[in-house]
Amino acid sequence: MTASRLYVDPTVGAPVFTRDGKKVGTVKDLAGGSFKVGVHWRRDFWLSTDEVERANPFAVHLLVDDNELWAYKLERPAGVAPEVDPHDDQLISDQERMLQRQRMEQEIAEARQDLYN
């Protein structure tokens, strides 16, 4: 006997629960047959809507338990290219980085000296 699935697209803002009842976050975005789970104090992740047992505007219930959720996490929705950082071509050289670090350390030392004098 197969389990029936009551499926409605997840609603942004709805809490997401694993099969064993643990709240893992809230729906943050929808794209390409996937939804992004916003997690407090952790990195957000995507899940396929195939992992949803049932959903309504007030909650999303997954087909997987909390201890196996890691195996279903996606970096991005299927069919969506990785995000390109517009600043990737603006890296500084090792020498510039070393000079910047020296300036920052000098500023910190001066601030400490001002603080204790």
QUIURDA-V610108 format. One record per helix or strand of 2 or more residues. SS is the DSSP state (h for helix, s for strand). FROM is the first residue (numbers start at 0). LEN is the number of residues. If there is no record, write none. Layout:
BEGIN
SS:FROM:LEN
SS:FROM:LEN
END
This chain:
BEGIN
s:14:3
s:22:9
s:33:5
s:44:4
h:48:3
s:51:5
s:58:4
h:65:7
h:87:3
h:93:23
END
